[in-house]
């Protein structure tokens, strides 16, 4: 079964007695959630409110995908994502878009994401817990924004879709598990565990429970609520590191939490392809414009996911890929309709 999708209208009123209102453009509407701006600006209150939502979507309404972009700059690949979201029409809305952007960037890049920015966005930096905080804010807004949000997808500004919206929707809406890379005994894992001090993670996170994985994941609604409700494990990962070279909290917190709380509810792999065979200043490969073409897309689609514990004989497909630079926008658009979204 396939579905068609119209534009989703997302309105954020920031300058008035502020409220966040998220609503669908279809005739069959999910009642909008109205939340006071004061609550949204306070992380503790925001997370507390989100932790009270129903972990299951309404049974009589279609499941929706929550696409969550975490960016410190603009979204240079926005034209491709617009094609992805607007590929089909004349059907109930099946997605929502949320953007966490640096407040300084918001003033200069309204465009694609101007009315989709969550109002509690704050600066986020590598080697600090702020990237985790940003993802938790996105989850909280998406949980509160629409009770039909079923799968929550974290994406970077350098991500692209590898398939049509219909393919992506059918793959995720039919799943009962989260997709999150959960790896054990990776090289250097103990130094990462001890990045805050030799005993700082104890007793809540013993070394044998520590896991590593991609910061880009897809979580079910119940797991999204689990993340925003967590206090105990977050209290450890929210501590500052004493060693910057081993401090990558966003790659540790989510896989460790899900491993400790509900490993059976996870497919231990990410659906976002990345190439670590070429490393540039601790970053994975960025594809050059000259590399972008049909052959690359087919190669990324056919690549096999790396499964951690419990992967078994699964044969899931990558749904997204990174890193693509702004310079690759033209070649990506040239193959968008006939290759990427076909």
N, C-alpha and C positions, 0 to 999 in steps of 0.2 A: 504494500500500500504506500502511496506517495501523497504528499501534501503540498499545498501551495500557500504562499505567505504574502500578506501585504505589509506595508510599512507599519512599524510600531511607533506610536507617538509617545515620547517620554518628555515630560516637562519638569524642569527643576526651577522653582522660584527661589532665588537666593537673596535678592536685595529687599524683598518685602517681608512682612511678618512671617518669616520664611517657612514654607512647607515643601515637602517633596511629594509630588503627585505623579504616579506612574499609571498610565491607562492604555488600553488597547484601542486600535482604530476600527475593530470589527464591531458588528452589531451585538454579538454575544460578548458581554464584557465581564471581566473579573472586577468586583468592587475595588476601587482604588484605595490604597492605603495612605492615610494622611498622618504625618508624624511631625511633631513640632521641631523646628530648627534647633532649638536649645538642646533637645534630646539627641539630635543627630550629630551635633558638634561635640558631644561628650562621649568618648569611646566606651567608657564603662556602662553608661546608660544605654547606649546604642546596642552593645553586645548583650546586655541583660534583657533588653526588650526582644531582640532577635532570638534569644535562647528559649523564648516562650512560644514560638510559632509551632504550628502542627508539623511534625516531621514527615507527614504524608500529604501529597497533593490531593485536591478535591477529586473524588472518584468519577464525577460526571462531567468534568471539564478536561480538555486535551492537555497533556503534559507539555511544558514549555522548557526551552533551553535558555539558560542565563549566560550570556557571553560577557565576561568580565575582563576588561583591558586594564592592565597595570602599567602605567607609563610615567616617566619623569620628563618626557618631552611631548611632541605632538604625535599624531598617528599618521605617518607619511604614507602608509599603505591603505589609507581609508577608502580610496576609490575602488579598490578590489573588494574590500569588505562590503561596500555599498552594493556592488553587483551581486555578491553572495547573498546578502539579506533581501534584496529586491528581485531576486531571480524569478520568483513566481508570485502570483497574485490570486485574488478571488477566493481566499480561504481564511479561516480563523487564524489569528496571530499565534505563532508557535515559538516565539523567542522574545527575549528582552536584552537590551544592551546596557551595560554599566561601565563607567570609566572612572578610574582613580588617577587623577593627574596632579602634578605639582601645581599649587595655587598660582605660582608665578607664570606658568605656561598657559593657564586657562585664559588669561587676559589677551593673549596674542594669537590663539588658535581656536576660534569658535567652531567653524566648519562642521565636519562630520560629528564630532563628539561634544560640541558646545552645549547642547541641551541634554546630554546623557551623563554629565559629570556628577558624581555623588558629592553633595555639598560639604561633607566632612573630610574631603581629601587633604592630605598633609604631605610634606616632603618625605621622600623615602631614599635611603642610601644603602649602598652595598656594605657588607661587613657589619651590619647593625640589625637589630630586630625590627627596624621600621618597615622593611619589605613584608615581614609577616603581618605587622599591624595593618598595612595597606590591604593585604589580601583578606584579612579578617573583616575589615570595614566593608569591602566589596561584598563578601558573603552576607554580612548583616543587612546591608541595603537590599540585596537581591532576595533574601528570605522575607524581609518585611514588605518589599515592593510588590510581590505577586505570589499568592499562595499556590499558584499553578507551576511555579518554577520547580522543575524536577531534577535537572542536571545543571551543575555549576562549573563553567569552563574558564579557567584562568589562562589568559593570553598576554603576550608581550607585544609591543609595537612593531617588532620585526617578524611576527608570525603571519603566515598566510594559510588559507584553507587549501586542502588538497583534493577536495571533492565538492560536489554540489550541496546545497542546503538540504535537499531531500535525502541524499545519501547520509549526510551527517546526522540529520534528525532521526532517521530510522535506526541508525546504529546505536545512538545514545538513548533514545526514548524506550527502546526495547530492553535495555540493560537494567539489571537490578543491583549492580555493583559499581563502586567507584573505580576509576582508573588512575592509579597513582604509583609511581615508581618507588618500590620499597626494597632497598638493597642492604644486604648484611655483609660484614667483613670486607668492605671496600678498602683499597689501599689508603692508608693514612687516617682510617676511621677513628682510632683512639686519640690522635692529636686533635681531631675535630671535636670529639666528645669532651676533651679536657681544655678546650679553647678558653673557657671562663675560669679555669683553675683546676688543679688536679682532683678536687673533691666537690666542686661547685654544683654538679648535677645530681649529687646524692642527697637524699635517698630516692627521690621521685623518679629519676632516670638512671638506673644502673647501666653500666657499660654494655652489658649483654642485650639490653633492650634498644640501644641506640641504632638508628637506621639513617640511610642516606638515599636521596632520590632527586629527580628533577623538580624544580620549583613550579613547573606547569603541570597541572592535573585537572581531572574532571571528577567532581564529587557528587554523590547523590544528595538529595535534600536532607535525609537523616544524618549523613556525615557532615554536611554543611552546618547543621544545627549543633552537632557534636563539637565542631571547631569553635564556633562562637560561644559555646557554653563552657569551654575548658578554662580552668583557672590554674589547676595544679601543674600541668606540664608546661603551660605558657609561662608560669612564674620563673621557671628555670631558663627557658630560651629567651626570655625578656631581659636577662642579665647581660651587661656589657662584656665583651670578650677582652682578655688580656693579651691574646695573640691574634693579630689581624690576618696573618697569612693562613690561618686554619679556621677562620670565622666566616661561615656561610649559613647563617641560621635558617634562611628560607629553604635550603636544601635538606635541612635536618628535622625541623619542627613537625611539618605535616606528615612525612613518612613515619617518624617515630610515634607521633600521637595515634595515627590510624593503626599502626602495627600493635601498639599496646592496648588499644581500645576495641578494635574490631577487624582483625586481619582477615577473617573469613568473608567479610563484606567487601573486600577489595580485590581487583585485578591488579597485581603488583607490577604495573607497567604504565608509562606515560603514552598518551596518544599524540604527542607532539614530537616530531622527528628533529634531531639535532646532530650535527657532525662534529665530534670531538677529535677526529683524526688530525685536524688542523686547529691549533690553539694560538690565539693572539691576545696576549696580556690577560690570561685567565678567562678569555671568552672563546666560545666555539667558532667554527668557521662561519664567515659571512659570504654568501654567494655573490659573485660578481655579476654585473649585468650581462656579460658575454656568456655566462654559464646558464642563464635562465632560458629554458625552452621546454618543449614537450618531453624530450628524453630525460631531463632532470625530474620533472613532475612524475613521470612513470617510474623512475628509479626510487623516488621517495615513497611513492605509493606501495611499491612491491617490497620495500625493506621490511625485515622482520623485527617486531618489537622485542626489546630485551626484558624478559620477565624475571622478577625476583622469586621469592618463595611462593609456591602454589600456582605458578604459571601453567604447568602441565602441558597439554597439547593444544592450547588455545591458538587461534590464528586470527587475531584481530588486525585491523588495518590502521595505519597512521591516518589521522584525520587532519592534522595540522603540521606545519614545519617552520623552522627558523634556522638561521637568521638571514633575512633578506633586507638589503639596504634600500634607502629611498631612491638611489640611482637605478635600482632595478624595476622601478614602477612601470616604465614604458614597456619593456619586454614582457612583464607580467600581464599588463592589460592586453597586449597583443595576443596572448594565448588564453586569456581568461575564459571567453565564451566557448571556444572549441576544444579546449584541453582541460583546464582546471575545473570548470563548472559543468562539464559535459558528463 
